[in-house]
Structures are given as C-alpha cells and as structure tokens.
Amino acid sequence: MQERIAELRELQDSITASKRDELIGETLSVLVDERGIARSSREAPSIDGVIHVSPTLEVAMIVDVEIADALGPDLVAVGAQMDLHDGD
C-alpha cells in the first residue's frame, strides 16, 4: 500500500511541476500575502505553492508580475517592485 501511495505522490509531483513550468514567462496578477510571498487566483492559501516576489512589495498589494522560474510547487516572479526611495 505504501509503495502505491509513493508512486501516486511521485506522479502528482511530476504533474504539478509540469503545470508550474508552463507558467514561466506568463504575467500574473498576484496578491502579496506577506513580505516576499504572494499568490494568484491559482493558489489556495495553506494548500498550494506560493509565488516568491520582491520583498519590497507591501502586504495586501495586487500587482502584475512575470513568472521567471518554478521551484517545485512554488513560482519565482520578477517585474514588480516598490520604489522605497519615492520622494527622496
């Protein structure tokens, strides 16, 4: 039984990685949940992977980012940053 569960888990991990890789180069609208961590409409909190974003983004912001890489269930985004020196 444990072998079958391990096989199914491995199969699901492969499917998840493939789907995440398909998102590389796409632009997604994301909600910043915490510094450096966001999610799109595809990620359920506490269940799915996260999207790593610039830590300069404020929590609760909704921004468009480009997906640059996939790390297992997680994604790495670029392209949205806050200018911390506004007004200087």
N, C-alpha and C positions, 0 to 999 in steps of 0.2 A: 504494500500500500504506500509506504513512504517513498519508494522508488518512483511510483506513478505520480505522486504529488510533486516530487522534484522535477520530473520530466515536464509536467504541465507548467510549473513555475518557470522553468527554463524557456519553454515555448512562449509563454506570455511575456517574459522579459525581452525576448527577441522581437516579438510583435511591437511592443512598446517602443523599443529602441528604433525600429524601422519607421514607425509613425512620427517619432520625435525628429529623426533625421530629415524627414520630408519637410519639416518646418524651417530648416536652415535657409536663410535668405528671404524669408517671408517677413512682412511687417505686421505686428500685432498690437492691438490696444490692450494695455495692461493696467491693473490696479496695484499700486505699491502697498503691500501689507505691512512691511517693516523695512527698516534701512537695508537696502541691497536685495530685497526679496519682493517679488511681485507674482501676480497670476493673471492669466487671461480667462476668458469665459470657458476655456477648455479644462482648467484645473480646479478641482474641488478642494477647498481647504482641508488640511489634515489627511487627505486621501491620495491625491496625485502629487506629482513632482512640482517644483517651483521654477520660476524664471528669475535668474540672477541678473540684477540690474545695477546701475551705478548707485553707490551708497550716498551720493549727493542728492538723490531724489527724495522729496518729502513724502512721508506716510500719508496715504489717502489720495495721492495724486493719480490721475488717469493720464497715461502718456502712450504715445506710439513708439515702439522700439523695433529694431531689426534683430531677428534671431541669428546669432553668429555661430553657435555651436550647440551640440546636445551632449549631455553627460548623463547617460542612463536615462532615468525618468525626468531629469532636470534639463532646463534650457539656459543658455547664456545669451543675454541681449546686449546690444550696443545702440547708440544713437540718441538716447535721451539723457540729458544731464541738466542739472540746475546750475546756473552761474552763481556761485557763492559770493562773488565779488560785485554784485549789482550795486550800483550807487557809489562805488569807490572811485 
